Every structure is written in C-alpha cells, then in structure tokens.
Amino acid sequence: MNTELENSPEYVNESPYDQGWMLEVQMDNVDDIQHLMRAKEYKDYVHEKNWRES
C-alpha cells in the first residue's frame, strides 16, 4: 500500500502512474501479464463498450 497517499491523496489524480499508485499486485504466473491492457487500450475498450450500450 502506498502510504504517501495518506498525506497527499491528490497524487491519485495528479500522478496515477508514479506517486498515486494504490497497491502492488504480485502475480503467480508472470506470463499472465501478456493478457493485461495498457492504459490507452483500456480507455478505448471502455469508450467502445459505453458507446455500444448507449
């Protein structure tokens, strides 16, 4: 857990990929990382999904 957020919660919005992280994830199988989306891919995915449902 990122204890810096206790005193500076604005880091979540201002620096989400650097100082604003909330937790670390430990993977049992490092090959699973191939199935994760990058930030832009996820943004596009959410946009497309919301567009289809409207």
SEVEX-223352 format. One record per residue (C-alpha): residue in three letters; x, y, z negated; residue number from 1. Coordinates in steps of 0.5 Angstrom, whole numbers. Each point is the difference from the previous one (the first is absolute). Layout:
<rs>
ALA,X,Y,Z,NUM
...
</rs>
This chain:
<rs>
MET,0,0,0,1
ASN,2,7,2,2
THR,1,4,-7,3
GLU,1,6,4,4
LEU,-7,1,1,5
GLU,-2,1,-7,6
ASN,3,7,0,7
SER,-1,1,8,8
PRO,-6,-3,3,9
GLU,0,4,5,10
TYR,6,-4,3,11
VAL,-5,-5,3,12
ASN,-3,5,5,13
GLU,7,4,1,14
SER,5,-5,1,15
PRO,-4,-7,0,16
TYR,6,-4,3,17
ASP,5,3,-4,18
GLN,-2,2,-7,19
GLY,-7,-1,0,20
TRP,0,-8,0,21
MET,-4,-3,-5,22
LEU,2,-7,0,23
GLU,5,-5,3,24
VAL,-2,-7,3,25
GLN,4,-6,-1,26
MET,-2,-5,6,27
ASP,1,-7,-1,28
ASN,1,-1,8,29
VAL,4,5,3,30
ASP,-2,-2,7,31
ASP,-7,3,-2,32
ILE,3,7,1,33
GLN,-1,-1,7,34
HIS,-7,0,-1,35
LEU,-1,7,-3,36
MET,-2,6,4,37
ARG,5,6,0,38
ALA,-4,7,-3,39
LYS,-2,2,8,40
GLU,-2,-7,1,41
TYR,-5,0,-6,42
LYS,-2,7,1,43
ASP,-2,-2,8,44
TYR,-3,-6,-3,45
VAL,-5,4,-5,46
HIS,-1,5,5,47
GLU,-3,-5,5,48
LYS,-4,-4,-5,49
ASN,-3,6,-2,50
TRP,-2,2,7,51
ARG,-3,-6,1,52
GLU,-4,0,-6,53
SER,-3,7,1,54
</rs>
